[in-house]
């Protein structure tokens, strides 16, 4: 089943995905970092230069440096699955990115497979794994 669990939690997770995407577009490290749990993991196997990063502080520091290479990025995330079980959840979302590098407009499509945790009434990413689907 693609969507299960309390609608309020699924809505909150969708809003987390949208907050994350908005923070990318605005290059807002504080808002972006607020989407992550302290002991989270971000894995990008298609990007060996980034690999797997552990801990919110390290993830945010890496993102700040990485974003220097994506000027004017537009990042959109669309959920394909949200499954809530108590204070844990899994989600899958598809991404579309448009940005310029060295005078060339690039378009990337990808998928995130996520694990989330509800802490102090807020949903946060505890693990995100990103894979490329298409690049143009």
C-alpha positions in Angstrom: 0.0 0.0 0.0 1.4 3.4 -1.0 -0.1 5.5 1.7 -1.0 4.2 5.2 -1.2 5.5 8.7 -2.8 8.6 10.3 -3.6 11.3 7.7 -2.2 14.0 10.1 1.1 12.2 10.1 1.1 11.7 6.3 0.3 15.4 5.8 3.1 16.4 8.2 5.6 14.2 6.3 4.5 15.7 3.0 5.0 19.1 4.4 8.5 18.1 5.5 9.2 17.1 1.9 7.9 20.4 0.7 9.9 22.3 3.4 13.0 20.5 2.3 12.5 21.4 -1.3 11.7 25.0 -0.5 14.9 25.3 1.5 16.9 23.9 -1.4 15.5 26.5 -3.8 16.2 29.3 -1.3 19.6 27.8 -0.4 18.5 28.1 3.3 20.8 25.9 5.3 19.0 26.6 8.6 15.6 25.6 7.2 17.1 22.6 5.3 19.0 21.4 8.4 15.9 21.6 10.5 14.5 18.7 8.4 17.0 16.2 9.8 17.3 14.3 13.1 20.5 14.7 15.0 21.7 11.2 14.3 20.6 11.0 10.7 22.3 9.5 7.7 22.3 10.9 4.1 23.5 8.4 1.5 24.1 9.2 -2.2 25.6 6.1 -3.8 25.5 7.7 -7.3 27.8 10.5 -6.0 30.9 8.9 -4.6 32.4 12.3 -3.8 29.7 12.6 -1.1 29.0 9.0 -0.3 27.3 8.4 3.1 27.3 11.2 5.6 26.4 10.7 9.3 25.1 13.2 11.8 23.1 16.3 11.2 26.0 18.7 11.6 28.1 16.9 9.0 25.2 16.5 6.6 24.5 20.3 6.7 28.2 21.2 6.4 28.5 19.0 3.3 25.2 20.4 1.8 26.4 24.0 2.2 29.6 23.2 0.3 27.7 21.2 -2.4 25.2 23.9 -3.0 27.9 26.2 -4.2 27.9 24.1 -7.4 24.2 24.4 -8.1 23.4 28.1 -8.6 19.8 29.0 -9.2 18.6 25.5 -8.5 14.9 24.7 -8.6 14.1 21.5 -6.7 10.7 19.8 -6.6 9.8 16.7 -4.7 6.7 14.6 -5.2 5.8 11.8 -2.8 5.1 8.4 -4.2 4.7 6.6 -0.9 4.3 7.4 2.8 3.8 4.6 5.4 3.5 5.6 9.0 3.8 3.1 11.9 3.7 4.9 15.2 6.6 7.3 15.6 8.5 5.8 12.6 7.7 6.1 8.9 9.1 5.3 5.5 8.6 7.4 2.3 9.6 7.5 -1.3 9.7 10.7 -3.2 10.7 11.6 -6.8 12.8 14.7 -7.4 13.1 17.1 -10.4 16.0 19.5 -10.4 16.9 22.3 -12.8 20.2 24.3 -12.5 22.9 25.9 -14.5 26.6 24.7 -14.5 29.2 26.4 -16.6 26.6 27.9 -18.9 24.7 24.7 -19.4 21.2 24.1 -18.1 21.0 20.7 -16.5 17.9 18.6 -15.5 18.1 15.8 -13.1 15.5 13.3 -11.9 15.9 11.1 -8.9 14.3 9.2 -6.1 14.7 9.4 -2.4 13.9 6.4 -0.2 13.5 7.7 3.3 13.2 6.7 6.9 11.6 9.2 9.3 11.2 9.6 13.0 8.7 11.6 15.0 10.5 13.6 17.8 8.7 16.1 20.0 5.7 16.0 17.8 7.7 16.7 14.6 8.6 14.4 11.7 12.3 14.4 10.7 14.4 12.5 8.3 16.5 9.9 10.0 17.9 8.4 6.8 17.7 9.5 3.2 19.1 7.5 0.3 19.2 9.3 -3.1 19.5 7.6 -6.5 19.6 9.2 -9.9 16.9 8.2 -12.4 17.7 10.5 -15.4 20.1 13.3 -16.2 19.8 15.7 -19.2 
